[in-house]
Amino acid sequence: MSRSAHPAGPRYADVLPEGGHSAAPADLNRLDTRIWPGGAARDARSGAVTFAGVDIRELAREFGTPVYLIDEDDWRRRARAWVEAFGTEADVFYAGKSFLSVAIAKWAAEEGLHLDVCTGGELAVALRAGFPAARLGFHGNNKSVAELERAVAAGVGRIIVDSHDEIERLAAIAAERGVRQRVMVRVTAGVEAHTHEFIATAHEDQKFGFSLAGGAAAEAVARILKHADHLELTGLHSHIGSQIFDTAGFEVAAHRLIEALAVIRRDHGVELPELDLGGGLGIAYTEADDPAPVAETARRLKEIVARECDAAGLAHPRLSVEPGRAIAGPPGVTLYEVGTVKPLPGLRTYISVDGGMSDNVRTALYDAEYTVRLANRESGAEPMLSRVVGKHCESGDIVVRDAWLPADTVPGDLLVVAATGAYCRSMASNYNHVLKPPVVAVRDGAARVIVRRETEDDLLSLDLG
C-alpha cells in the first residue's frame, strides 16, 4: 500500500500554495498542448490564436467578451478516451457539476457516458436533453423529498444515499410508487487527498457520506437492507477529493471499501456487485501540473480493485468512476478583453479584464492557478509580471494571480485563459449584477451558442420591485 496517502489528520488543509511566483516562460506566445485544447493554435500569418479552426478575434466580434469557448471535438475525444480506457466492465459517469447544459448532456449520451447529477436542477437539464434515466446517478447530501420523488418517478438508475434521513425518505417514496429503487451508500474512507481543504471530501470532519471508522456506514447498510422490498443496495461509493494527480489515495480508499464489502458479506450474507471510486483526477492548469494519461489511470485503478478483491476473497465488483474536470476542463477557455493596464512599479502590472470572479470564482475560492496568453496577436516584447483581475468591487477579484504577459499589452487586447471548462460557468454568479457570459461550442471552423449570454432583462425579470 502506498505511503503517500494516509488517514486524514489535522494537516489535511495544509496545501495552500507557497509564496512567490514562477519564472517567466521562455516563449510567451507558446500554447502548451498539455494545457490548451487540441484545437487551439497560433495562426502563422497573424499570430492570433485560432480555436477549433476559427480566429479568436472573429469569435470575440461575433459573440462579445467575456465568453466561454468549448472545443467540441476535444470534449468528445476526452469523453471517448475515458469510456474506452475503462471498457465494458466499468461505467464512466460524467460529473455534471463540473459543467452541464442540454448540449453537454447530449454529447455525454452520444459518447457512451453515464451522467452524475446532484440537484433537481441538474436532473431537469438531463431530462430535458433526453438523457437515458437508467444511466443517471443522483448525488447530494441533502436531497429534498421533491427531488427524490422526481428521481424515482423518472427512473434514475441509482441514487447515492448520504444520510439516515434520506434512506427513510427514499424507502417511503419507493414504497408509495411500488418500485424497488437501486441505491449506493456514500462512505467517507478517511483518506487524505492532497488538495485544497474545500475540495477534499473523504476526511472524517465534513458533510458528505457515512464514516467507515465510526460505524455509520454499517448502520446505513443495515437500514437499507431492512427496506429490501423497496431499496436495492448495489454497492459502496467513495469520493476522496478533486485535482488529484496520482492513484495513491484511491488505493487506500479501495482497500478500505473492499474491507467493508467483505464485512457486509460476513454480517449480512450479501455480496454487493458495484464499487464507485468517484472522480477527482487532476488536469494541467499550468506547466507545473503533470496528470497521468487516462489509460494509465484506468489500468492502475482496475489493478488496485482486482488485487484488493482477490486478497479479500470477493468477486470483482463492477467499477464506476466519475470524471468531470478531466473531461470538461481542458476543452474550455475563457476569452476576455483588456480594459485597463495599471503598472505598480517594483511590484507588478495589474491588467483588468471585462469579467472576473463572477465568471471564474475559483482563484478567489481555492487559490487556483491558471495559464493566460495574449490572444489577438503575437508579441516579441519582454515578459511583464502581471496580475489579471476583473471588474468587480472586490480586492480578491483575481482571475490569474501571477501571470507573465508581454510588456506591450494594452487596452483592447484579447486575453485567453486556459482550462476553464470545468467549475467556471457552473459556479458563475451575478455579483455586482454582472451578466453571465455565453457558452459557445466551436467545431470544424463553425461556432454556435449552447448557453446564451444573460441580458439585463434576465436580471430585472426576477426583481419584483
Helices and strands as residue ranges (DSSP letters): E 40-42, E 49-51, E 54-55, H 56-63, E 67-71, H 72-86, E 90-95, G 96-98, H 102-110, E 114-117, H 120-128, G 133-135, E 136-138, H 145-154, E 158-161, H 164-177, E 181-188, G 197-199, E 210-211, H 216-226, E 231-237, H 248-268, E 274-276, H 294-312, E 318-321, H 325-328, E 332-344, E 348-353, H 362-366, E 372-374, E 383-389, E 398-406, E 414-417, G 431-433, E 439-443, E 446-451, H 456-461
